Amino acid sequence: MRVPQIVAFGGGFSMEAGNPVMDDHVLRLTGKPRPKVCFIPTASGDADHYVVRFYRTFAPKADVSHVSLFRRDTGGGAVEGDLETHLLQQDLIYVGGGSVLSLLGAWRAHRLDTILERCWLGGVVLCGLSAGSLCWFQEAVTAFHGPPEPVRGLGLLPHSNCVHYDKEPERREEFKAFIADGMTAGYGVDDGAALHFRGTELFDVVSSKPSAGAHRVQLVDGQVVETPLSARYLGMAAPALAA
């Protein structure tokens, strides 16, 4: 039985052109020489250009497909028919960025939230960036539609998450304010860094650039405390992880 795994990151094929180390890392976690990878671009409204970039990036390394909830895609790798069966057969499910509020609403309407939980429990590696990172957590901070605001995610991971931690100071400060007001303790993640969970516990922190990292953010004796987490730079040789 494969261990449930989630990799929640800020960098990836859509944010770091010419730097594939984060994407290569999640491919390696599958333990397959040519894994099956399905892209879910719901948060972008299934934007065509996003889907095209996914295929250009991953098709040379994996057997690829995508799920479209907003468009009647046919052919070209679009999933038709039994969505649950297809997703359960994947080695890696990659969720793109955009609006996490739109993503969660569409997923719940199509029961994709429960399907993805079954995939996770079945050992399919789940990953994503920005909205595709926030969605897995109990609580998160989104700023896609305006000022930062709290949002309840799928709750697979019983923590909170704030992405773009080094690039958006307002989001970072609001996250700390939400923690002070009772939001679940969690993590602030820089662009180019990723949190790797095995089950619901943090197993590893990795980065696609030496300067990127993450923080544990929690309330301690009435004060919000940010604790830097050691990140393993993927530009250096790394040992293989058991599935």
SULZI-V891837 format. One record per residue. N is the residue number from 1. RES is the residue in three letters. D_LAST is the distance of its C-alpha to the last C-alpha in Angstrom with 2 decimals. Layout:
BEGIN
n = [N | N]
res = [RES | RES]
d_last = [D_LAST | D_LAST]
END
This chain:
BEGIN
n = [1 | 2 | 3 | 4 | 5 | 6 | 7 | 8 | 9 | 10 | 11 | 12 | 13 | 14 | 15 | 16 | 17 | 18 | 19 | 20 | 21 | 22 | 23 | 24 | 25 | 26 | 27 | 28 | 29 | 30 | 31 | 32 | 33 | 34 | 35 | 36 | 37 | 38 | 39 | 40 | 41 | 42 | 43 | 44 | 45 | 46 | 47 | 48 | 49 | 50 | 51 | 52 | 53 | 54 | 55 | 56 | 57 | 58 | 59 | 60 | 61 | 62 | 63 | 64 | 65 | 66 | 67 | 68 | 69 | 70 | 71 | 72 | 73 | 74 | 75 | 76 | 77 | 78 | 79 | 80 | 81 | 82 | 83 | 84 | 85 | 86 | 87 | 88 | 89 | 90 | 91 | 92 | 93 | 94 | 95 | 96 | 97 | 98 | 99 | 100 | 101 | 102 | 103 | 104 | 105 | 106 | 107 | 108 | 109 | 110 | 111 | 112 | 113 | 114 | 115 | 116 | 117 | 118 | 119 | 120 | 121 | 122 | 123 | 124 | 125 | 126 | 127 | 128 | 129 | 130 | 131 | 132 | 133 | 134 | 135 | 136 | 137 | 138 | 139 | 140 | 141 | 142 | 143 | 144 | 145 | 146 | 147 | 148 | 149 | 150 | 151 | 152 | 153 | 154 | 155 | 156 | 157 | 158 | 159 | 160 | 161 | 162 | 163 | 164 | 165 | 166 | 167 | 168 | 169 | 170 | 171 | 172 | 173 | 174 | 175 | 176 | 177 | 178 | 179 | 180 | 181 | 182 | 183 | 184 | 185 | 186 | 187 | 188 | 189 | 190 | 191 | 192 | 193 | 194 | 195 | 196 | 197 | 198 | 199 | 200 | 201 | 202 | 203 | 204 | 205 | 206 | 207 | 208 | 209 | 210 | 211 | 212 | 213 | 214 | 215 | 216 | 217 | 218 | 219 | 220 | 221 | 222 | 223 | 224 | 225 | 226 | 227 | 228 | 229 | 230 | 231 | 232 | 233 | 234 | 235 | 236 | 237 | 238 | 239 | 240 | 241 | 242 | 243]
res = [MET | ARG | VAL | PRO | GLN | ILE | VAL | ALA | PHE | GLY | GLY | GLY | PHE | SER | MET | GLU | ALA | GLY | ASN | PRO | VAL | MET | ASP | ASP | HIS | VAL | LEU | ARG | LEU | THR | GLY | LYS | PRO | ARG | PRO | LYS | VAL | CYS | PHE | ILE | PRO | THR | ALA | SER | GLY | ASP | ALA | ASP | HIS | TYR | VAL | VAL | ARG | PHE | TYR | ARG | THR | PHE | ALA | PRO | LYS | ALA | ASP | VAL | SER | HIS | VAL | SER | LEU | PHE | ARG | ARG | ASP | THR | GLY | GLY | GLY | ALA | VAL | GLU | GLY | ASP | LEU | GLU | THR | HIS | LEU | LEU | GLN | GLN | ASP | LEU | ILE | TYR | VAL | GLY | GLY | GLY | SER | VAL | LEU | SER | LEU | LEU | GLY | ALA | TRP | ARG | ALA | HIS | ARG | LEU | ASP | THR | ILE | LEU | GLU | ARG | CYS | TRP | LEU | GLY | GLY | VAL | VAL | LEU | CYS | GLY | LEU | SER | ALA | GLY | SER | LEU | CYS | TRP | PHE | GLN | GLU | ALA | VAL | THR | ALA | PHE | HIS | GLY | PRO | PRO | GLU | PRO | VAL | ARG | GLY | LEU | GLY | LEU | LEU | PRO | HIS | SER | ASN | CYS | VAL | HIS | TYR | ASP | LYS | GLU | PRO | GLU | ARG | ARG | GLU | GLU | PHE | LYS | ALA | PHE | ILE | ALA | ASP | GLY | MET | THR | ALA | GLY | TYR | GLY | VAL | ASP | ASP | GLY | ALA | ALA | LEU | HIS | PHE | ARG | GLY | THR | GLU | LEU | PHE | ASP | VAL | VAL | SER | SER | LYS | PRO | SER | ALA | GLY | ALA | HIS | ARG | VAL | GLN | LEU | VAL | ASP | GLY | GLN | VAL | VAL | GLU | THR | PRO | LEU | SER | ALA | ARG | TYR | LEU | GLY | MET | ALA | ALA | PRO | ALA | LEU | ALA | ALA]
d_last = [8.99 | 5.97 | 6.62 | 9.16 | 9.06 | 12.32 | 13.58 | 17.37 | 19.43 | 22.99 | 22.77 | 21.54 | 23.23 | 26.05 | 26.95 | 26.43 | 28.09 | 27.50 | 24.54 | 21.29 | 18.98 | 17.49 | 16.93 | 15.51 | 13.03 | 11.63 | 11.76 | 9.66 | 6.79 | 6.86 | 6.50 | 9.94 | 13.25 | 15.07 | 13.17 | 15.26 | 16.18 | 18.77 | 20.95 | 22.81 | 25.87 | 27.67 | 28.50 | 30.54 | 32.38 | 30.49 | 32.31 | 32.82 | 32.49 | 29.08 | 27.80 | 29.42 | 27.77 | 24.31 | 25.11 | 26.64 | 23.64 | 20.76 | 22.61 | 22.71 | 18.91 | 17.72 | 19.24 | 20.61 | 22.46 | 23.80 | 25.17 | 28.75 | 30.33 | 33.51 | 34.47 | 35.12 | 33.04 | 33.28 | 31.82 | 30.05 | 26.58 | 27.62 | 26.16 | 28.97 | 29.31 | 26.58 | 24.43 | 22.19 | 21.41 | 20.69 | 18.31 | 16.35 | 15.92 | 14.40 | 11.01 | 12.35 | 15.47 | 17.55 | 20.51 | 23.54 | 26.14 | 29.62 | 30.99 | 28.61 | 31.58 | 32.03 | 28.34 | 28.22 | 31.54 | 30.65 | 27.29 | 29.03 | 31.86 | 29.64 | 27.33 | 24.40 | 23.51 | 22.87 | 21.09 | 18.59 | 18.04 | 17.29 | 14.79 | 13.03 | 13.25 | 12.05 | 8.63 | 10.25 | 9.67 | 13.21 | 15.12 | 18.77 | 21.71 | 24.91 | 25.49 | 21.98 | 20.87 | 23.55 | 23.03 | 20.00 | 21.97 | 24.71 | 27.24 | 27.62 | 30.43 | 31.49 | 34.37 | 34.27 | 37.48 | 39.43 | 39.38 | 36.14 | 35.67 | 33.21 | 31.18 | 29.14 | 25.74 | 23.53 | 22.74 | 19.03 | 18.95 | 22.02 | 23.08 | 25.27 | 24.62 | 27.09 | 26.25 | 28.56 | 29.34 | 31.03 | 32.83 | 34.37 | 36.34 | 37.75 | 34.39 | 33.33 | 36.59 | 36.44 | 32.93 | 34.37 | 37.34 | 35.22 | 33.36 | 36.84 | 37.92 | 35.15 | 32.07 | 28.81 | 27.64 | 24.98 | 24.19 | 26.18 | 24.23 | 25.99 | 25.84 | 23.40 | 21.16 | 17.99 | 16.54 | 12.78 | 12.37 | 9.79 | 12.00 | 15.42 | 15.30 | 15.35 | 12.69 | 13.91 | 16.86 | 17.09 | 20.12 | 21.43 | 24.79 | 25.96 | 28.07 | 25.56 | 24.22 | 23.93 | 25.83 | 25.46 | 28.55 | 30.13 | 33.54 | 34.74 | 38.27 | 39.30 | 38.14 | 35.22 | 33.21 | 30.90 | 28.66 | 27.12 | 23.41 | 22.42 | 20.57 | 18.78 | 20.50 | 18.37 | 21.47 | 20.80 | 18.43 | 15.07 | 12.66 | 9.34 | 6.40 | 3.79 | 0.00]
END
